[in-house]
Amino acid sequence: MYRVWNFVTNYSLLLIFGALIALVWANTNPDSYHHFVDFVIVDHFFIGHAHYDETGALEYRTLTLHYLVNDVLMAFFFAIAAKEVWEAIILKNGSLRGKKAATPLFATAGGMFGPIAVYLGLASIMGSETYNAVANGWAIPTATDIAFSYLVGRLVFGAGHPAVRFLLLLAIADDAAGLIILAIFYPSGDLAPVWLLLSLFAAVGVFVLFNWLPRKMDVGNQARPRSTWVRTKLGFLPYLVAACLSWYGFQESGLHPALGLLPIVPTIPHADRAFGIFSEAEQYLTDLLNQIEHALKHPVEIILFFFGLLNAGVEMSSIGDATWLVLAGLIIGKPIGILFFGWLAARPLGLGIPQGMRIVDLVVIGFVAAIGFTVSLFVASVAFDPGLVQDAAKMGALFSFAAAILSIIAGKVFRVQKQEA
């Protein structure tokens, strides 16, 4: 439990602190808050918000504090998420490999389709005007905040309950799906796919020159001099250069640049097996990928503080239709979707569920997974232009913490037997 709480402390408490400051600031002096958020760092720069002329051609870019945090620095946060997903999929004993991941993957699909159906279904009932205003936010309630969901899951089920591992598999798969949704459905501008070749060349180039080639040249030599020289003398620098090129390629391509480091993550030398994001063994791994993750820990803490500060500043008067739609998608759609798809996989399809779990436990897992927060807040910031609808949707993401209370209640109602490790 200590490692889980340590993770939440590292990556989430500063985020919450920043969000609370933003809420107070925006509701006491909104003008100064929005001036701070939109503070211009550099005008007419090569990165930043794009400005177009009358013909639609790019005229110049403006680097604001908001762009620096959301589009540049948050790339490191998504890189860490991508690292966990990558290891879960590709490494020996990865949690998303084999039959053991089949039912959680089905449940993950339900945890996305359920919220989308509830969100869009209720929006359509509210009328065409409301539907047209909020439809682009359909992905907001699909998110699951992995750290807080895992913490609440352990509080409800106990550290030794198989539902906790099931929840973690679901949350990791949800992160992977969320990254794909952001890349495909929420571009930051007009698409120019040719720029993705820069990201591709950066990824292939750094992998071949600084990963594959040194190992190839060291075949048969136990001392591995070339691989050792690259690692000790160059370290992460080649990957940092490649990351910058890849990020720029994403910005110019129109895909959200916060995802720009994703192509580089698989190119970095990594461990032979995965132990899991909350495993004690992770802290002892010395491969370059884990070293980079550990080096990013404190910077990402600060980044998440500023992310909360710059994105959670919503005036209470902004609560509206999007708030309730996001909440309904999370609190109603998640449990129903996870229950139905999990049951479908476990029973009719015969994939089963972990020993010691009941089908009804999927309902409780659904409430736990309804804590959207971080990623929901991020999606809300890209799904809508700044204004009342975006602010209302952000409120829904912030209010999703109510799912923690509902999870505890659901655990009592369905008589969950806590199992300590």
Secondary structure as GFF3:
##gff-version 3
##sequence-region A 1 421
A	DSSP	alpha_helix	2	8	.	.	.	ID=ss1
A	DSSP	pi_helix	9	13	.	.	.	ID=ss2
A	DSSP	alpha_helix	14	28	.	.	.	ID=ss3
A	DSSP	alpha_helix	30	37	.	.	.	ID=ss4
A	DSSP	beta_strand	40	45	.	.	.	ID=ss5
A	DSSP	beta_strand	49	52	.	.	.	ID=ss6
A	DSSP	beta_strand	58	64	.	.	.	ID=ss7
A	DSSP	alpha_helix	65	67	.	.	.	ID=ss8
A	DSSP	pi_helix	68	73	.	.	.	ID=ss9
A	DSSP	alpha_helix	74	90	.	.	.	ID=ss10
A	DSSP	three_ten_helix	99	101	.	.	.	ID=ss11
A	DSSP	alpha_helix	102	125	.	.	.	ID=ss12
A	DSSP	alpha_helix	128	134	.	.	.	ID=ss13
A	DSSP	three_ten_helix	135	137	.	.	.	ID=ss14
A	DSSP	three_ten_helix	140	142	.	.	.	ID=ss15
A	DSSP	alpha_helix	146	157	.	.	.	ID=ss16
A	DSSP	alpha_helix	162	185	.	.	.	ID=ss17
A	DSSP	three_ten_helix	193	195	.	.	.	ID=ss18
A	DSSP	alpha_helix	196	207	.	.	.	ID=ss19
A	DSSP	pi_helix	208	212	.	.	.	ID=ss20
A	DSSP	alpha_helix	213	217	.	.	.	ID=ss21
A	DSSP	alpha_helix	225	229	.	.	.	ID=ss22
A	DSSP	pi_helix	230	234	.	.	.	ID=ss23
A	DSSP	alpha_helix	237	253	.	.	.	ID=ss24
A	DSSP	three_ten_helix	257	259	.	.	.	ID=ss25
A	DSSP	three_ten_helix	265	267	.	.	.	ID=ss26
A	DSSP	three_ten_helix	280	284	.	.	.	ID=ss27
A	DSSP	alpha_helix	288	311	.	.	.	ID=ss28
A	DSSP	three_ten_helix	316	318	.	.	.	ID=ss29
A	DSSP	alpha_helix	321	328	.	.	.	ID=ss30
A	DSSP	pi_helix	329	333	.	.	.	ID=ss31
A	DSSP	alpha_helix	334	346	.	.	.	ID=ss32
A	DSSP	alpha_helix	361	368	.	.	.	ID=ss33
A	DSSP	alpha_helix	373	383	.	.	.	ID=ss34
A	DSSP	alpha_helix	388	399	.	.	.	ID=ss35
A	DSSP	alpha_helix	402	413	.	.	.	ID=ss36
###
